[in-house]
Structure formats: structure tokens, C-alpha cells
């Protein structure tokens, strides 16, 4: 880990080694704040970025186990804005160059990134990128319900089930969790996943806490 810090690839790294469920070693290298020369410590909090997809998928699977939906349900049964999909034709340069989707998006498609949805981020020159930007799909101030509304008129990049693309499918899945459970996604995560697992520092925002129990006692490394 120190090699990545010394090579200026990362400012700081916190790593852990587990054997089964047992935490056997924790190591910190580099800085949490380069300018202030604050060393990385075991109690520093990180953004989890797309690891939130794991939690969202877990939330959906919990509802599936409760019999709240089937994987092959069409998404418009829960989010009517995403029904009647259209698909951009190959190499389309005009947003109107589209055709009717051969099938509905299913929850299985969302779980496997085979829905035809896109991120609209990775290729700045792609038509779908412009369409996402114009619709405000990625506005951080927009709730999931607003994101679904923004996606309503946008085309897919391929017919559902006929391709694979890392996409906003998990965001749609998060909205599905909200609609089915009647809870906001952050409330569902906290009540059903984080609190039962003792994940007191995980959430959509950083909250103040009593720091007297930090840093935790770390086990000795395996020799």
C-alpha cells in the first residue's frame, strides 16, 4: 500500500486483512489530508462510491425474499414512467432515430445491468451522454423519484436483455426499493442493514458521534 502512496498514485490508503470473519490486520499509509499532513488513521471515513450498488442490491434481494416482487416483473408495474421504452438505433446521431423496445425492462435486467439503460457519462461524445445531461439525470440535488422522471423520455442504448452496460440501473433499483418498502432508501439502509450489522459510520451523510471509543483496539498481525 505504501508503494502507491510513495508513487503519488494515492494520497492515503487504509487496508484490512480478514481471515474468514476475523479481522487480523489493519494498516494505514499516507495522508488523509496532504496539505495539513494529517496521517491516515483507522477511524477516517471514506466515500464508498459504487460499493453502494452492493447495498442497494442487498436491499432489493431482501424484498424479493419477502415475496414483494419477482425478478421477471416489468419495471413499469412499479415505476410507470419507465414503460413503453424506445431504443436508439445503432450509430444514431439524431435523438429521434429510435425504435420501440422489443421487451419491457425487468427487475432481472436491472440487477444484471442488461436493461439497456446507460450512465451517460463515460463517452463525452456519445449521443446518450448529451441526452442525459440535457435531462438533468445526474443532478445531485434531485431525489431518486426525480431521476426516474428525468429518465422517462430518454431512449435505451440497446434492447433489454440483448447487451450489457454499467448504468443507472442500480439507481432505478434503489427507487424500486423505496416504492415497494414505502421508505426512503437511506432509511431502509439504516433500519434494515446498517443498524443490524452495527455499521454506525455508514450512510449518505457523515454524522457527529462520540469519538471516545476511537481508535478501536486492533488485533495483532498474524506472524
C-alpha positions as CSV (number, residue, x, y, z in Angstrom):
1,X,0.0,0.0,0.0
2,X,2.9,2.4,0.8
3,X,4.2,1.9,-2.8
4,X,1.0,3.5,-4.2
5,X,1.4,6.5,-1.8
6,X,5.2,6.9,-2.5
7,X,4.4,6.8,-6.2
8,X,1.9,9.6,-5.9
9,X,-0.9,7.4,-7.2
10,X,-2.9,7.7,-3.9
11,X,-2.8,10.2,-1.1
12,X,-3.6,7.7,1.5
13,X,-4.7,4.1,2.0
14,X,-6.4,2.2,4.8
15,X,-6.3,-1.6,4.3
16,X,-7.6,-4.5,6.3
17,X,-6.9,-8.3,6.1
18,X,-9.6,-10.7,7.2
19,X,-9.4,-14.5,7.6
20,X,-13.0,-15.7,7.3
21,X,-14.9,-13.2,9.6
22,X,-11.8,-12.4,11.7
23,X,-10.0,-9.1,11.3
24,X,-6.3,-10.0,11.7
25,X,-4.5,-6.8,10.5
26,X,-5.2,-3.2,9.7
27,X,-2.7,-0.9,8.1
28,X,-2.7,2.8,7.2
29,X,-0.3,4.6,4.8
30,X,-0.1,8.2,3.6
31,X,-2.3,11.1,4.5
32,X,-6.0,11.8,5.0
33,X,-5.2,15.5,4.3
34,X,-2.0,16.1,2.3
35,X,-1.9,19.9,2.8
36,X,-2.4,19.6,6.6
37,X,-0.1,16.5,6.7
38,X,-2.8,14.6,8.6
39,X,-1.8,10.9,8.7
40,X,-4.3,8.3,7.6
41,X,-5.9,6.6,10.6
42,X,-8.2,3.7,11.2
43,X,-11.1,5.9,12.1
44,X,-11.1,8.1,8.9
45,X,-14.3,7.8,6.8
46,X,-14.2,7.1,3.1
47,X,-16.7,7.5,0.3
48,X,-17.8,4.1,-0.8
49,X,-18.8,5.2,-4.3
50,X,-20.2,2.3,-6.3
51,X,-19.9,-0.1,-3.4
52,X,-23.4,1.4,-2.7
53,X,-24.6,-0.8,-5.5
54,X,-23.9,-3.9,-3.3
55,X,-26.1,-2.4,-0.5
56,X,-28.8,-1.4,-3.0
57,X,-28.9,-4.9,-4.5
58,X,-29.0,-6.5,-1.0
59,X,-31.9,-4.3,-0.1
60,X,-33.8,-5.4,-3.2
61,X,-33.0,-9.1,-2.5
62,X,-34.4,-8.7,1.0
63,X,-37.7,-7.5,-0.5
64,X,-37.5,-10.4,-3.0
65,X,-37.1,-12.9,-0.2
66,X,-40.2,-11.3,1.4
67,X,-42.2,-12.1,-1.8
68,X,-42.6,-8.4,-2.7
69,X,-41.7,-8.8,-6.4
70,X,-40.5,-11.4,-8.9
71,X,-37.3,-10.9,-10.9
72,X,-39.2,-11.0,-14.2
73,X,-41.7,-8.4,-13.3
74,X,-41.8,-5.5,-15.7
75,X,-40.4,-2.4,-14.1
76,X,-43.5,-0.3,-15.2
77,X,-45.6,-2.3,-12.7
78,X,-43.8,-0.3,-10.1
79,X,-42.4,2.7,-12.0
80,X,-44.8,3.5,-14.8
81,X,-42.5,6.2,-16.1
82,X,-40.2,3.6,-17.4
83,X,-42.7,1.7,-19.5
84,X,-43.1,2.0,-23.3
85,X,-39.3,2.2,-23.8
86,X,-37.7,3.2,-27.1
87,X,-34.2,2.3,-28.2
88,X,-31.6,4.3,-30.1
89,X,-30.7,2.6,-33.4
90,X,-27.1,1.6,-33.9
91,X,-24.8,4.6,-34.6
92,X,-27.7,7.0,-34.2
93,X,-26.7,10.7,-34.3
94,X,-30.3,12.1,-34.0
95,X,-32.2,11.6,-30.8
96,X,-35.3,10.8,-32.8
97,X,-33.5,7.9,-34.6
98,X,-35.0,5.2,-32.4
99,X,-37.3,2.2,-32.4
100,X,-39.8,0.6,-30.0
101,X,-38.1,-1.7,-27.4
102,X,-38.6,-5.4,-28.1
103,X,-39.5,-6.0,-24.5
104,X,-40.0,-4.3,-21.1
105,X,-37.2,-3.7,-18.7
106,X,-37.5,-6.3,-15.9
107,X,-36.1,-6.3,-12.4
108,X,-33.7,-9.1,-13.5
109,X,-32.4,-6.7,-16.2
110,X,-31.8,-4.0,-13.6
111,X,-29.9,-6.5,-11.3
112,X,-27.6,-7.6,-14.1
113,X,-27.0,-4.3,-16.0
114,X,-28.7,-5.7,-19.1
115,X,-31.6,-3.2,-19.1
116,X,-30.4,-1.0,-22.0
117,X,-30.0,1.9,-19.6
118,X,-26.8,3.9,-19.6
119,X,-24.8,6.1,-17.3
120,X,-24.5,8.7,-20.0
121,X,-21.1,9.6,-18.6
122,X,-18.3,7.5,-19.9
123,X,-18.1,8.8,-23.5
124,X,-18.4,12.6,-23.7
125,X,-19.1,12.5,-27.4
126,X,-21.9,9.9,-27.3
127,X,-25.5,11.0,-28.0
128,X,-26.8,9.4,-24.9
129,X,-24.3,11.5,-22.8
130,X,-25.8,14.7,-24.2
131,X,-29.4,13.4,-23.7
132,X,-28.6,12.6,-20.0
133,X,-27.0,16.0,-19.5
134,X,-29.9,17.9,-21.1
135,X,-32.4,15.9,-19.0
136,X,-30.5,16.5,-15.7
137,X,-30.3,12.8,-14.9
138,X,-27.2,13.2,-12.7
139,X,-28.2,16.3,-10.7
140,X,-27.0,15.5,-7.2
141,X,-29.8,17.6,-5.7
142,X,-32.5,15.5,-7.4
143,X,-34.1,12.7,-5.4
144,X,-34.4,9.2,-6.9
145,X,-38.0,10.0,-7.8
146,X,-36.8,13.0,-9.8
147,X,-34.2,10.9,-11.6
148,X,-36.8,8.4,-12.7
149,X,-38.9,11.3,-14.1
150,X,-35.8,12.5,-15.9
151,X,-35.2,9.1,-17.5
152,X,-38.9,8.9,-18.6
153,X,-38.4,10.3,-22.1
154,X,-34.8,9.0,-22.7
155,X,-34.1,6.1,-25.1
156,X,-32.2,3.0,-24.2
157,X,-28.9,2.2,-25.8
158,X,-29.9,-1.4,-26.6
159,X,-33.0,-3.6,-26.3
160,X,-33.4,-5.0,-22.8
161,X,-31.6,-8.3,-22.3
162,X,-29.6,-8.0,-25.5
163,X,-26.4,-6.4,-24.1
164,X,-24.6,-5.3,-21.0
165,X,-23.7,-1.8,-19.8
166,X,-22.7,-0.5,-16.4
167,X,-25.5,2.0,-15.8
168,X,-28.0,3.9,-13.7
169,X,-29.9,0.5,-13.4
170,X,-29.0,0.3,-9.7
171,X,-30.3,3.8,-9.1
172,X,-33.6,2.6,-10.6
173,X,-33.4,-0.4,-8.3
174,X,-33.0,1.9,-5.4
175,X,-36.2,3.7,-6.3
176,X,-37.9,0.4,-6.6
177,X,-36.9,-0.4,-3.0
178,X,-38.4,3.0,-2.0
179,X,-41.7,2.3,-3.8
180,X,-42.1,-1.2,-2.5
181,X,-41.0,-0.6,1.0
182,X,-42.6,2.8,1.5
183,X,-39.3,4.0,3.0
184,X,-36.7,6.4,1.7
185,X,-33.6,4.4,0.5
186,X,-31.4,5.9,3.3
187,X,-34.0,5.0,5.9
188,X,-34.3,1.4,4.6
189,X,-30.5,1.0,4.5
190,X,-30.2,2.2,8.1
191,X,-33.1,0.3,9.6
192,X,-32.7,-3.0,7.7
193,X,-29.0,-3.3,7.0
194,X,-26.6,-0.8,8.7
195,X,-28.0,-0.8,12.3
196,X,-28.5,-4.6,12.5
197,X,-24.9,-5.0,11.3
198,X,-23.5,-2.4,13.7
199,X,-22.3,-0.2,10.8
200,X,-22.6,3.0,12.8
201,X,-20.5,5.1,10.4
202,X,-22.1,4.1,7.1
203,X,-24.7,6.3,5.5
204,X,-25.4,9.0,2.9
205,X,-24.0,11.8,5.2
206,X,-21.4,12.0,7.9
207,X,-22.9,12.4,11.3
208,X,-21.3,13.5,14.6
209,X,-20.6,10.8,17.1
210,X,-18.9,10.3,20.4
211,X,-15.3,9.6,19.5
212,X,-14.2,8.4,22.9
213,X,-14.3,4.8,21.7
214,X,-11.8,5.6,18.9
215,X,-9.5,4.3,17.7
216,X,-10.7,0.7,18.2
217,X,-8.4,-1.9,19.5
218,X,-6.7,-3.6,16.6
219,X,-5.7,-7.3,16.7
220,X,-2.0,-8.2,16.4
221,X,-0.9,-9.2,12.9
222,X,-0.5,-12.9,12.2
223,X,3.2,-13.8,12.4
